[in-house]
Amino acid sequence: MTASPASSTAPAASGRRPRFRRLSRALATLAVSVGIVAASLTAAHAAPAPATDLDGTCAVLRTGGSHSYVTRSAASYGTLGTASKAVEIRFEATALGRYRLIDVKGNVLYLSVLGTVMPGTSWGDRAEWAVTRDGDEYQIASTKNGKRIGSLLGTLVTAHGTFRLEPATGCASAADVDPGVSGTPEPTVNADGTLNGFIDDHTHITAAVAFGGRLRCGEPFSPGGVEVALAGCLSHSAVGLGGYAGALIAGTDPFMDYKGWPAFTDWPTPTTLLHEQAYFRGIQRVWMSGERILNALLVANRVICDVYPDKGTSCDEMDQIRLQAKYLHDMQDYIDAQSGGPGKGWFRIATTPAQVRQIAAEGKLAVIVGVENSELFGCREIDDVPQCTTDDIDAGLDELESYGVSGIYPVHKFDNAFGGTRFDAGTQGAAVNIGNKISTGHWWQTETCTGAEHDNDQPLRSDEIAGLLSSSGLPAGTVLPVYPTGPLCNVRGLTDLGRYLVDRAMDRGMMIHIDHMGVKTADAVLDIAAARHYPGVITAHTWSDPAVIARIADLGGFVGSYATAAYDDEDKHGGFIDVWRENNAAANPGAITGYGFGTDVNGLGDQAAARSDAATNPLEYPATALNGVTLDRFTMGERTFDLNTDGVATYGLQADWTVDIVQQAGPDAAKLKAQLMNGAEAYTEVWEAARAWQG
């Protein structure tokens, strides 16, 4: 367009402008008014919100007037009853806003394939209901197909219905587990602001979905309740693979009674390692007894997953970690749902030290997240050729941080692209060495240690065969897994990729777990930490040489040890107390102010057995927990557990164990109690220092 036509029309346009302005203002005002009305209508007719606060509610349901109550017949539910004929229904949370509906006879409301609601006898995906609220009215829909239910011809069926809930009494109860704790605990935060409580620094509470999802039997929680979570598995009996896998891994009897709830005839025990050992009510018992922090380590092992033929998910280790990260949040949501709604549960995931302190101030359990696997970020090595790059490490650390992960194991059971492992010992070492061969293409290879520190001995030892290998210039273990006598060290130390991982993890303030590293790898990592003045190093469950553990403490790191029995023999030696004393003695005076324990629960590691002299020197019940509450014996279903006879058969007895080890520490009892109850504070201080570190 040229300038002259525009100029010739300008005066006329100018003359009309005020009228257009008034019209524009009027239209704008109208638009705002319409918008306000629309917003009000939208708010008034917004989608109903999930009803997340109904767990444990006992109510009768009314679909309309005084003759529209839900009633029950032998095989269906009616909708034309009076209040006196109404069936009482219990709402039992399965997830946030989702419920089992249990009628007065103990049956669950079940959606049939024909769309009618029937009394069911067991949990299933047709027995779960999403409940939403719109003012005083509720909508109930099947989570199986999303269809709402309501009244049609006097019957409860799929229909576009709404309900009013009226309080009732006399509902059926839902199977559950009482933590068995009473009394008033000490404050969770001391007067000086420090945390008051202990830390389990090594657990695997998400392992139910690890290893392909079918290696283990049972879960720490289930939408169907405890009778589903701990029902037992035919697959883990003599007619299934799990029974024989358990026999190989832990020596359990494949012909044992595979059934769990409610009798628990043959499991759990400290060695039934393929059965769930950390039901959430047991965790609750330990939290109520003084646990302030629980370290939930997402665990994976591709080789175990590949070898075990029954699986339902990917064996890729990072895929396993992703599944468990979600599962941990599902567990938090489930406990929230059981506690009245989002954020109301006692089980809170913490991704920073500040969150740990806030959660403790609220009197809840801080659940921190770590990872423990052999092929982190896919970083295997095959015949010393790494299968990942620095870019993979950077992307992997970003991903872990997105899950709230605050601690890593650079090395686990096998040699990998980061460094050499600390060998397992005994016959288990021979089995894990086979796994190392599968993962890396080679057996563990050893050399004579140059210092006092050493890795674990191996079961197949022959100085003659090892000498033949040595004379040809090959390290022991190159051809066959046969090793010399005497202290052994892994020939592999920290690699260049391992140094890169450690440096980048330090830059992010992550806690670096030294356990499972061979001596050469561990020393190299601790040399880096010393040179960079980095405090964020940890030993959690007695998987390092004692001299390495002392170095960790002296660098300002955190020390815990495996939660074994107080002692193993009549002379009161060989158990947790001895290891605790040794670690304190090895470290510089004052280096250990708080101490942790690592149960390795659900991690294919034995739990604490009953003390050898418990029959003549028992823990007396009721017992007083370290935080002052009273512990009765822990009961699940028809079975009551006793630490004196059962050991830590299930995680709930970890509360009893903490009392027992302090009582058995003799003149050191006060010191041990003080260090345990300062364990959560000590760990948090190390984590804070790591995140604040600038190096």
C-alpha positions as CSV (number, residue, x, y, z in Angstrom):
1,M,0.0,0.0,0.0
2,T,1.4,3.5,-0.9
3,A,1.4,6.5,1.5
4,S,-1.0,8.8,-0.5
5,P,-4.2,6.7,-0.3
6,A,-3.7,6.2,3.4
7,S,-3.2,10.0,3.9
8,S,-6.4,10.8,1.9
9,T,-8.5,8.6,4.2
10,A,-7.0,9.7,7.5
11,P,-9.3,12.6,8.3
12,A,-12.5,10.5,7.9
13,A,-11.1,7.8,10.1
14,S,-10.1,10.3,12.7
15,G,-13.7,11.6,12.8
16,R,-15.1,8.2,13.6
17,R,-12.5,7.1,16.2
18,P,-14.3,8.3,19.5
19,R,-17.4,6.3,18.5
20,F,-15.3,3.2,17.9
21,R,-13.5,3.7,21.2
22,R,-16.8,3.7,23.1
23,L,-17.9,0.7,21.3
24,S,-14.6,-1.1,21.9
25,R,-14.8,-0.3,25.6
26,A,-18.4,-1.6,25.8
27,L,-17.4,-4.8,24.1
28,A,-14.4,-5.2,26.4
29,T,-16.6,-4.7,29.4
30,L,-19.1,-7.2,28.1
31,A,-16.3,-9.7,27.4
32,V,-15.0,-9.4,31.0
33,S,-18.5,-9.8,32.4
34,V,-19.1,-12.9,30.2
35,G,-15.7,-14.2,31.3
36,I,-16.6,-13.8,35.0
37,V,-19.9,-15.5,34.6
38,A,-18.3,-18.3,32.6
39,A,-15.6,-18.7,35.3
40,S,-18.3,-18.9,37.9
41,L,-20.3,-21.4,36.0
42,T,-17.1,-23.5,35.4
43,A,-16.3,-23.4,39.1
44,A,-19.8,-24.3,40.0
45,H,-19.8,-27.2,37.6
46,A,-16.1,-28.2,38.0
47,A,-15.3,-31.9,37.7
48,P,-15.9,-33.6,41.1
49,A,-12.6,-33.9,43.1
50,P,-11.2,-37.2,44.3
51,A,-12.4,-38.1,47.8
52,T,-9.2,-38.9,49.5
53,D,-10.3,-38.8,53.2
54,L,-12.7,-41.7,53.4
55,D,-10.4,-44.5,54.6
56,G,-12.0,-46.3,57.5
57,T,-15.4,-44.6,56.9
58,C,-18.4,-46.7,57.8
59,A,-21.5,-45.5,56.0
60,V,-24.7,-46.3,54.2
61,L,-25.3,-45.1,50.7
62,R,-28.4,-43.3,49.5
63,T,-29.2,-42.6,45.9
64,G,-32.2,-40.3,46.3
65,G,-35.1,-40.1,48.8
66,S,-36.0,-42.0,51.9
67,H,-36.6,-45.2,50.0
68,S,-33.4,-45.2,48.0
69,Y,-30.8,-46.7,50.3
70,V,-28.4,-49.4,49.0
71,T,-29.3,-52.8,50.4
72,R,-27.9,-56.3,50.0
73,S,-29.4,-59.5,48.9
74,A,-27.7,-62.9,48.4
75,A,-26.2,-62.1,45.0
76,S,-26.7,-58.4,44.4
77,Y,-27.3,-55.0,45.8
78,G,-30.6,-53.2,45.7
79,T,-31.3,-49.4,45.7
80,L,-34.9,-49.1,47.0
81,G,-34.4,-49.8,50.7
82,T,-35.2,-47.7,53.7
83,A,-32.6,-46.5,56.2
84,S,-33.3,-49.5,58.5
85,K,-32.6,-51.9,55.7
86,A,-29.5,-50.2,54.4
87,V,-26.3,-52.2,54.2
88,E,-23.3,-50.8,56.1
89,I,-20.3,-50.3,53.9
90,R,-16.7,-49.8,54.9
91,F,-14.4,-47.7,52.7
92,E,-10.9,-49.1,52.7
93,A,-8.3,-47.1,50.8
94,T,-6.4,-48.8,48.0
95,A,-4.8,-45.6,46.7
96,L,-5.5,-41.8,46.8
97,G,-9.2,-41.5,46.0
98,R,-9.6,-45.2,45.4
99,Y,-11.2,-47.8,47.7
100,R,-12.3,-51.3,48.4
101,L,-16.0,-51.2,49.5
102,I,-16.6,-53.9,52.1
103,D,-20.1,-54.7,53.1
104,V,-21.3,-55.7,56.5
105,K,-20.8,-59.4,55.7
106,G,-17.2,-58.9,54.7
107,N,-17.8,-59.2,51.0
108,V,-16.4,-56.6,48.6
109,L,-18.5,-54.8,46.1
110,Y,-17.6,-56.3,42.7
111,L,-18.5,-55.2,39.2
112,S,-19.5,-58.1,37.1
113,V,-18.9,-58.3,33.4
114,L,-22.7,-57.7,32.9
115,G,-22.4,-54.4,34.7
116,T,-24.2,-55.4,37.9
117,V,-22.6,-54.9,41.3
118,M,-22.3,-58.1,43.2
119,P,-20.9,-59.3,46.5
120,G,-17.4,-60.6,45.8
121,T,-15.2,-62.8,47.9
122,S,-11.7,-61.6,47.0
123,W,-9.7,-58.7,45.8
124,G,-9.3,-58.0,42.1
125,D,-9.3,-55.1,39.6
126,R,-13.1,-55.3,39.5
127,A,-13.3,-54.6,43.2
128,E,-11.7,-51.2,43.2
129,W,-13.6,-48.0,43.0
130,A,-12.7,-44.4,42.4
131,V,-14.7,-42.1,44.6
132,T,-15.2,-38.4,43.8
133,R,-17.0,-35.7,45.7
134,D,-19.2,-32.8,44.5
135,G,-20.4,-31.0,47.5
136,D,-22.5,-33.4,49.5
137,E,-22.8,-35.9,46.7
138,Y,-20.4,-38.7,45.7
139,Q,-19.8,-40.5,42.5
140,I,-18.5,-44.0,42.5
141,A,-16.8,-45.5,39.4
142,S,-15.1,-48.7,38.6
143,T,-11.3,-48.3,38.1
144,K,-11.6,-51.3,35.7
145,N,-13.5,-49.5,33.0
146,G,-14.2,-46.0,34.4
147,K,-18.0,-46.5,34.5
148,R,-20.0,-45.0,37.3
149,I,-22.6,-47.0,39.2
150,G,-26.1,-46.0,40.3
151,S,-29.6,-47.1,40.5
152,L,-31.5,-48.7,37.6
153,L,-34.8,-50.6,38.2
154,G,-34.0,-50.9,41.9
155,T,-30.6,-52.5,41.3
156,L,-27.1,-51.2,41.8
157,V,-25.5,-51.3,38.3
158,T,-23.4,-49.3,35.9
159,A,-25.4,-46.0,35.7
160,H,-24.8,-42.3,35.9
161,G,-25.6,-42.2,39.6
162,T,-24.7,-40.1,42.6
163,F,-24.8,-41.0,46.3
164,R,-25.0,-39.4,49.7
165,L,-23.0,-41.0,52.5
166,E,-24.6,-41.2,55.9
167,P,-22.5,-42.2,58.9
168,A,-23.2,-45.7,60.2
169,T,-21.9,-48.2,62.7
170,G,-21.4,-52.0,62.6
171,C,-19.3,-52.2,59.5
172,A,-17.1,-55.2,58.9
173,S,-13.4,-54.7,59.7
174,A,-10.6,-55.0,57.2
175,A,-7.6,-57.3,57.9
176,D,-4.7,-55.3,59.1
177,V,-1.6,-55.4,61.3
178,D,-1.2,-53.6,64.6
179,P,2.3,-52.1,65.0
180,G,2.1,-53.1,68.7
181,V,3.5,-49.8,70.0
182,S,2.0,-47.7,72.8
183,G,3.0,-44.8,75.0
184,T,4.4,-41.4,74.4
185,P,7.7,-41.1,72.5
186,E,10.5,-38.7,73.2
187,P,10.5,-35.6,71.0
188,T,11.7,-36.3,67.4
189,V,13.8,-33.1,67.5
190,N,16.0,-32.2,70.5
191,A,15.9,-28.8,72.2
192,D,19.0,-27.8,70.4
193,G,17.4,-28.6,67.0
194,T,19.3,-31.8,66.4
195,L,17.4,-34.9,65.3
196,N,16.6,-37.5,67.9
197,G,16.5,-41.0,66.4
198,F,18.2,-43.7,64.5
199,I,18.8,-44.4,60.8
200,D,18.6,-47.6,58.8
201,D,21.1,-46.6,56.2
202,H,20.6,-49.6,53.9
203,T,17.2,-51.1,52.9
204,H,15.6,-52.4,49.7
205,I,11.9,-51.8,50.4
206,T,11.1,-51.6,46.7
207,A,12.6,-54.9,45.7
208,A,9.2,-56.5,45.1
209,V,9.3,-55.0,41.6
210,A,13.1,-55.5,41.0
211,F,14.8,-58.4,39.3
212,G,12.1,-58.7,36.6
213,G,9.3,-58.5,39.2
214,R,8.8,-62.2,40.0
215,L,11.9,-63.3,41.8
216,R,10.4,-62.4,45.1
217,C,7.1,-63.2,46.7
218,G,5.0,-60.6,48.5
219,E,4.9,-56.8,48.6
220,P,5.4,-54.1,51.3
221,F,1.8,-52.9,50.5
222,S,-1.1,-53.9,48.3
223,P,-4.4,-52.3,47.3
224,G,-6.0,-55.5,48.4
225,G,-4.6,-55.2,51.9
226,V,-2.3,-57.4,53.9
227,E,-4.1,-60.6,53.0
228,V,-3.0,-60.0,49.4
229,A,0.4,-58.4,50.0
230,L,1.5,-61.4,52.2
231,A,-0.7,-64.2,50.8
232,G,2.2,-66.4,49.7
233,C,3.0,-67.7,46.2
234,L,2.6,-71.1,44.7
235,S,5.5,-70.1,42.5
236,H,7.7,-70.1,45.6
237,S,6.9,-73.7,46.6
238,A,8.2,-77.1,45.4
239,V,6.0,-76.8,42.3
240,G,7.5,-73.4,41.3
241,L,10.8,-72.0,40.4
242,G,10.9,-69.7,43.4
243,G,11.0,-72.6,45.8
244,Y,14.2,-73.9,44.3
245,A,15.7,-70.4,43.8
246,G,15.2,-69.8,47.5
247,A,16.9,-73.1,48.3
248,L,19.9,-72.1,46.2
249,I,20.2,-68.6,47.5
250,A,19.4,-69.1,51.2
251,G,19.1,-72.8,51.8
252,T,15.4,-72.6,52.5
253,D,13.2,-75.7,52.1
254,P,11.3,-75.8,48.8
255,F,8.7,-78.0,50.4
256,M,7.9,-75.5,53.1
257,D,4.3,-74.2,53.5
258,Y,4.3,-71.5,50.8
259,K,1.2,-69.8,52.3
260,G,1.6,-66.6,54.3
261,W,-1.3,-64.7,55.8
262,P,-2.7,-65.4,58.2
263,A,-0.8,-68.4,59.6
264,F,2.8,-67.7,58.4
265,T,3.7,-71.2,59.2
266,D,7.1,-71.3,57.6
267,W,7.9,-67.7,56.6
268,P,9.0,-65.1,57.2
269,T,12.3,-66.0,58.9
270,P,15.6,-64.2,58.8
271,T,16.7,-66.4,55.9
272,T,13.5,-66.6,53.7
273,L,15.1,-64.0,51.4
274,L,12.8,-64.4,48.5
275,H,9.7,-63.5,50.6
276,E,8.7,-60.0,51.6
277,Q,10.3,-59.0,54.9
278,A,9.3,-55.3,55.2
279,Y,5.5,-55.0,55.2
280,F,4.7,-51.3,55.7
281,R,3.1,-51.8,59.2
282,G,6.4,-53.3,60.3
283,I,8.2,-50.2,59.0
284,Q,5.6,-48.2,60.9
285,R,6.5,-50.0,64.1
286,V,10.2,-49.2,63.7
287,W,9.4,-45.6,62.9
288,M,7.2,-45.4,66.0
289,S,10.2,-46.8,68.0
290,G,12.6,-44.0,67.0
291,E,13.6,-44.5,63.4
292,R,14.0,-41.0,61.8
293,I,15.5,-41.9,58.5
294,L,15.2,-44.9,56.2
295,N,17.5,-45.1,53.2
296,A,15.5,-46.8,50.4
297,L,18.0,-48.1,47.9
298,L,16.6,-48.9,44.5
299,V,18.3,-52.2,43.6
300,A,19.0,-54.0,40.3
301,N,21.0,-56.9,38.9
302,R,20.7,-57.7,35.2
303,V,22.4,-61.1,35.6
304,I,20.0,-62.4,38.3
305,C,17.1,-61.1,36.3
306,D,18.3,-62.8,33.1
307,V,19.1,-66.1,34.7
308,Y,15.8,-66.4,36.5
309,P,13.4,-67.6,33.8
310,D,10.1,-66.1,35.2
311,K,10.0,-62.4,34.8
312,G,7.4,-59.7,33.9
313,T,9.5,-56.6,33.3
314,S,12.8,-55.6,31.6
315,C,16.1,-56.8,33.0
316,D,17.9,-53.6,32.0
317,E,19.1,-52.2,35.3
318,M,18.1,-48.6,34.7
319,D,14.6,-49.8,33.7
320,Q,14.4,-51.7,37.0
321,I,15.5,-48.5,38.9
322,R,12.8,-46.5,37.1
323,L,10.1,-48.9,38.1
324,Q,11.2,-48.8,41.7
325,A,11.3,-45.0,41.8
326,K,7.7,-44.9,40.8
327,Y,6.9,-47.8,43.2
328,L,8.3,-45.9,46.1
329,H,6.0,-42.9,45.4
330,D,3.1,-45.4,45.0
331,M,4.0,-46.6,48.5
332,Q,4.0,-43.1,49.9
333,D,0.6,-42.4,48.2
334,Y,-0.8,-45.7,49.6
335,I,0.2,-44.8,53.1
336,D,-1.2,-41.3,52.6
337,A,-4.5,-42.8,51.5
338,Q,-4.5,-45.0,54.6
339,S,-3.9,-41.9,56.7
340,G,-6.5,-39.5,55.4
341,G,-5.2,-37.9,52.2
342,P,-2.2,-36.4,50.4
343,G,0.6,-35.5,52.7
344,K,-1.0,-36.9,55.8
345,G,0.9,-40.2,56.0
346,W,3.9,-40.8,58.3
347,F,6.1,-42.1,55.3
348,R,7.6,-39.1,53.5
349,I,10.1,-39.1,50.7
350,A,12.9,-36.6,51.3
351,T,15.2,-35.3,48.6
352,T,17.2,-32.7,50.6
353,P,18.6,-32.5,54.2
354,A,16.2,-29.6,54.8
355,Q,13.3,-31.9,54.0
356,V,14.6,-34.5,56.4
357,R,14.7,-31.9,59.2
358,Q,11.2,-30.7,58.3
359,I,9.8,-34.2,58.2
360,A,11.4,-35.0,61.5
361,A,9.9,-31.9,63.0
362,E,6.5,-33.1,62.0
363,G,7.2,-36.4,63.8
364,K,7.3,-38.5,60.5
365,L,9.7,-40.9,58.9
366,A,12.1,-39.4,56.3
367,V,12.6,-41.8,53.4
368,I,15.7,-40.9,51.4
369,V,16.5,-42.5,48.0
370,G,19.7,-44.2,46.7
371,V,20.7,-46.7,44.1
372,E,22.7,-49.9,44.4
373,N,23.4,-51.9,41.2
374,S,26.3,-53.2,39.2
375,E,25.6,-51.6,35.8
376,L,24.7,-48.1,36.7
377,F,23.8,-46.1,33.6
378,G,24.5,-49.3,31.6
379,C,28.2,-48.9,32.5
380,R,29.4,-52.5,32.2
381,E,32.8,-53.4,31.1
382,I,33.2,-56.4,28.8
383,D,36.8,-57.6,28.8
384,D,37.9,-54.2,30.0
385,V,36.0,-52.3,27.3
386,P,33.6,-49.8,28.9
387,Q,30.0,-49.9,27.5
388,C,29.2,-46.2,28.3
389,T,30.6,-42.7,27.9
390,T,30.9,-39.6,30.0
391,D,27.7,-38.3,28.3
392,D,25.9,-41.4,29.6
393,I,27.1,-40.6,33.1
394,D,25.9,-37.0,32.9
395,A,22.5,-37.9,31.6
396,G,22.2,-40.7,34.1
397,L,23.0,-38.5,37.1
398,D,20.4,-36.0,35.8
399,E,17.9,-38.8,35.7
400,L,18.7,-40.0,39.2
401,E,18.4,-36.5,40.6
402,S,14.9,-36.3,39.0
403,Y,13.9,-39.3,41.1
404,G,15.3,-37.6,44.3
405,V,18.3,-40.0,44.5
406,S,20.9,-38.6,46.9
407,G,23.4,-41.5,47.1
408,I,25.0,-44.0,44.7
409,Y,27.1,-47.1,44.7
410,P,29.6,-46.7,41.9
411,V,30.5,-50.4,42.2
412,H,28.3,-53.3,43.4
413,K,28.6,-57.0,43.0
414,F,30.6,-57.1,39.7
415,D,33.5,-55.3,38.2
416,N,32.2,-52.6,36.0
417,A,33.4,-49.6,33.9
418,F,34.0,-47.6,37.1
419,G,36.2,-50.0,39.1
420,G,36.8,-53.3,40.7
421,T,34.5,-55.0,43.2
422,R,35.1,-56.3,46.7
423,F,34.6,-60.0,46.3
424,D,31.9,-61.9,48.1
425,A,33.4,-64.7,50.2
426,G,32.8,-68.4,50.5
427,T,30.5,-70.4,48.3
428,Q,28.4,-67.2,47.7
429,G,31.6,-65.7,46.3
430,A,31.9,-68.5,43.8
431,A,28.3,-67.9,42.7
432,V,28.8,-64.2,42.4
433,N,32.0,-64.8,40.5
434,I,30.0,-66.7,37.9
435,G,27.8,-63.6,37.6
436,N,30.9,-61.5,37.2
437,K,31.9,-63.7,34.3
438,I,28.5,-63.4,32.7
439,S,28.5,-59.6,33.1
440,T,32.1,-58.8,32.1
441,G,33.4,-61.8,30.2
442,H,36.1,-62.6,32.8
443,W,36.4,-64.0,36.3
444,W,37.6,-61.9,39.2
445,Q,41.3,-61.4,38.9
446,T,43.5,-61.0,41.9
447,E,47.0,-59.9,43.0
448,T,48.9,-60.0,46.3
449,C,47.8,-57.0,48.4
450,T,50.5,-54.3,48.9
451,G,49.1,-53.2,52.3
452,A,47.2,-54.4,55.3
453,E,43.9,-53.9,53.5
454,H,42.5,-56.7,51.5
455,D,39.4,-58.0,49.8
456,N,37.5,-61.2,50.8
457,D,39.1,-64.7,50.3
458,Q,37.8,-67.1,47.7
459,P,36.6,-70.7,48.2
460,L,38.7,-72.2,45.3
461,R,42.4,-71.8,46.3
462,S,45.5,-73.4,45.0
463,D,49.0,-71.9,45.3
464,E,50.2,-74.4,42.6
465,I,47.7,-73.4,39.9
466,A,48.0,-69.7,40.9
467,G,51.8,-70.1,40.6
468,L,51.5,-71.5,37.1
469,L,49.4,-68.5,36.0
470,S,51.8,-66.1,37.7
471,S,54.8,-67.6,35.8
472,S,53.0,-66.9,32.6
473,G,52.4,-63.3,33.5
474,L,48.7,-63.7,34.2
475,P,46.9,-62.6,37.4
476,A,45.1,-65.3,39.4
477,G,41.6,-65.9,38.1
478,T,42.4,-65.2,34.4
479,V,41.7,-68.7,33.2
480,L,39.8,-70.4,36.0
481,P,38.4,-69.0,39.3
482,V,41.2,-70.5,41.3
483,Y,43.2,-68.2,43.6
484,P,46.2,-68.4,45.9
485,T,46.0,-68.5,49.7
486,G,46.6,-65.4,51.7
487,P,45.1,-61.9,51.5
488,L,43.7,-61.1,48.0
489,C,43.1,-57.8,46.2
490,N,41.2,-57.2,43.0
491,V,43.6,-56.1,40.3
492,R,41.1,-53.6,39.1
493,G,41.1,-50.1,40.6
494,L,39.2,-46.9,39.8
495,T,39.0,-46.3,36.1
496,D,39.0,-43.0,34.3
497,L,35.3,-43.2,33.9
498,G,35.1,-44.0,37.6
499,R,37.0,-40.8,38.4
500,Y,34.6,-38.9,36.2
501,L,31.6,-40.3,37.9
502,V,33.0,-39.6,41.4
503,D,33.9,-36.1,40.5
504,R,30.5,-35.3,38.9
505,A,28.7,-36.9,41.9
506,M,30.7,-34.8,44.3
507,D,29.8,-31.7,42.2
508,R,26.1,-32.5,42.8
509,G,26.6,-33.1,46.6
510,M,25.7,-36.8,46.3
511,M,26.6,-39.3,49.0
512,I,29.1,-41.8,47.6
513,H,28.8,-45.3,49.1
514,I,32.2,-47.0,49.4
515,D,30.9,-50.4,50.3
516,H,31.4,-53.1,47.7
517,M,34.4,-51.4,46.2
518,G,37.6,-53.4,46.1
519,V,40.5,-52.0,48.2
520,K,42.2,-50.4,45.2
521,T,39.0,-48.7,44.0
522,A,38.0,-47.6,47.5
523,D,41.4,-46.2,48.3
524,A,41.4,-44.2,45.0
525,V,37.9,-42.8,45.7
526,L,38.9,-41.8,49.3
527,D,42.1,-40.2,47.9
528,I,39.9,-38.0,45.7
529,A,37.6,-37.2,48.6
530,A,40.7,-36.3,50.8
531,A,42.3,-34.1,48.1
532,R,39.0,-32.3,47.4
533,H,38.0,-32.2,51.2
534,Y,34.7,-33.8,50.3
535,P,32.8,-35.3,53.3
536,G,30.0,-37.1,51.5
537,V,31.3,-40.7,51.8
538,I,29.6,-43.5,53.6
539,T,29.9,-47.1,54.7
540,A,26.5,-48.5,55.5
541,H,26.6,-52.3,56.0
542,T,30.1,-53.7,56.7
543,W,31.1,-54.2,53.1
544,S,34.5,-52.4,53.3
545,D,37.8,-53.3,54.8
546,P,38.1,-52.0,58.5
547,A,40.9,-49.7,57.5
548,V,38.8,-48.2,54.7
549,I,36.0,-47.7,57.2
550,A,38.3,-45.8,59.5
551,R,39.4,-43.5,56.6
552,I,35.7,-42.8,55.9
553,A,35.1,-41.7,59.5
554,D,38.3,-39.6,59.6
555,L,37.3,-37.8,56.4
556,G,34.0,-36.7,58.1
557,G,31.9,-39.3,56.4
558,F,29.2,-41.5,57.9
559,V,29.6,-45.0,59.3
560,G,27.1,-47.7,59.9
561,S,27.4,-51.5,60.0
562,Y,25.3,-54.6,59.1
563,A,22.5,-55.2,61.5
564,T,23.5,-58.6,62.7
565,A,22.6,-60.1,66.1
566,A,24.2,-58.4,69.1
567,Y,26.7,-61.2,69.2
568,D,27.1,-64.7,67.6
569,D,28.5,-66.9,70.3
570,E,28.4,-67.7,74.0
571,D,31.4,-65.5,74.5
572,K,29.4,-62.5,73.2
573,H,31.6,-61.9,70.2
574,G,31.2,-61.7,66.5
575,G,28.1,-59.6,66.2
576,F,27.0,-56.0,65.8
577,I,28.4,-54.8,69.1
578,D,31.9,-56.0,68.3
579,V,31.9,-54.4,64.9
580,W,30.6,-51.1,66.4
581,R,33.4,-51.2,69.0
582,E,36.0,-52.0,66.4
583,N,34.9,-49.1,64.1
584,N,34.9,-46.6,66.9
585,A,38.4,-47.8,68.0
586,A,39.8,-47.6,64.5
587,A,38.6,-44.0,63.8
588,N,40.2,-40.9,65.3
589,P,38.7,-39.9,68.7
590,G,35.5,-38.0,68.2
591,A,35.2,-38.8,64.5
592,I,32.1,-40.9,65.1
593,T,29.4,-39.0,66.8
594,G,26.4,-40.9,65.4
595,Y,26.2,-44.4,64.1
596,G,23.9,-46.2,61.7
597,F,22.9,-49.8,61.0
598,G,22.1,-51.3,57.6
599,T,19.6,-54.1,57.5
600,D,19.8,-54.9,53.8
601,V,16.2,-56.0,54.2
602,N,14.8,-57.5,50.9
603,G,18.3,-57.3,49.5
604,L,19.1,-61.1,49.5
605,G,21.0,-60.7,52.7
606,D,20.2,-62.6,55.9
607,Q,18.5,-60.6,58.7
608,A,19.7,-60.8,62.3
609,A,19.3,-64.2,63.8
610,A,18.2,-64.8,67.4
611,R,21.1,-64.4,69.9
612,S,22.7,-67.7,70.7
613,D,22.0,-67.2,74.5
614,A,18.5,-65.7,74.1
615,A,16.9,-68.7,75.9
616,T,18.8,-67.9,79.1
617,N,19.2,-64.2,78.6
618,P,16.1,-63.0,76.8
619,L,14.9,-59.6,75.8
620,E,12.0,-59.1,78.1
621,Y,8.5,-58.1,76.8
622,P,7.0,-55.6,76.9
623,A,10.2,-53.7,76.1
624,T,11.0,-50.0,76.3
625,A,12.1,-48.7,72.9
626,L,15.1,-46.3,72.6
627,N,12.6,-43.4,72.3
628,G,10.6,-44.4,75.4
629,V,7.6,-46.1,73.9
630,T,6.5,-49.6,74.9
631,L,6.9,-52.5,72.5
632,D,4.6,-55.5,72.7
633,R,5.5,-58.6,70.7
634,F,4.8,-58.0,67.0
635,T,1.8,-59.9,65.6
636,M,0.9,-60.5,62.0
637,G,-2.3,-62.5,61.5
638,E,-2.2,-65.6,63.7
639,R,1.5,-65.5,64.3
640,T,3.2,-63.6,67.1
641,F,6.9,-63.0,66.7
642,D,9.5,-62.9,69.5
643,L,13.1,-61.6,68.9
644,N,14.4,-64.3,71.2
645,T,13.2,-67.2,69.1
646,D,12.6,-65.7,65.7
647,G,15.3,-63.1,65.3
648,V,14.5,-60.3,62.9
649,A,12.1,-62.5,60.9
650,T,10.3,-59.4,59.6
651,Y,11.2,-55.8,59.6
652,G,8.9,-54.9,62.5
653,L,11.3,-56.7,64.9
654,Q,14.1,-54.3,64.0
655,A,12.5,-52.1,66.8
656,D,13.1,-55.0,69.2
657,W,16.6,-55.5,67.9
658,T,17.7,-51.9,68.7
659,V,16.6,-52.4,72.3
660,D,18.4,-55.7,72.5
661,I,21.8,-54.6,71.2
662,V,21.8,-51.7,73.6
663,Q,20.9,-53.9,76.6
664,Q,23.6,-56.4,75.6
665,A,26.4,-53.8,75.2
666,G,27.2,-53.9,78.9
667,P,29.3,-50.9,80.1
668,D,29.1,-49.4,76.6
669,A,25.2,-49.4,76.5
670,A,24.9,-45.7,77.1
671,K,27.5,-44.8,74.4
672,L,25.8,-47.2,71.9
673,K,22.4,-45.8,72.6
674,A,23.6,-42.2,72.3
675,Q,25.4,-42.9,68.9
676,L,22.3,-44.7,67.5
677,M,19.9,-42.0,68.6
678,N,22.3,-39.4,67.0
679,G,22.6,-41.5,63.9
680,A,20.0,-39.6,61.9
681,E,21.5,-36.3,62.9
682,A,25.0,-37.4,62.0
683,Y,23.9,-38.6,58.6
684,T,22.0,-35.4,57.9
685,E,25.0,-33.3,58.9
686,V,27.3,-35.2,56.5
687,W,24.7,-34.8,53.7
688,E,24.4,-31.1,54.4
689,A,28.1,-30.7,54.3
690,A,28.3,-32.5,51.0
691,R,25.7,-30.3,49.4
692,A,27.3,-27.2,50.8
693,W,30.8,-28.2,49.7
694,Q,32.5,-26.2,47.1
695,G,35.6,-27.9,45.7
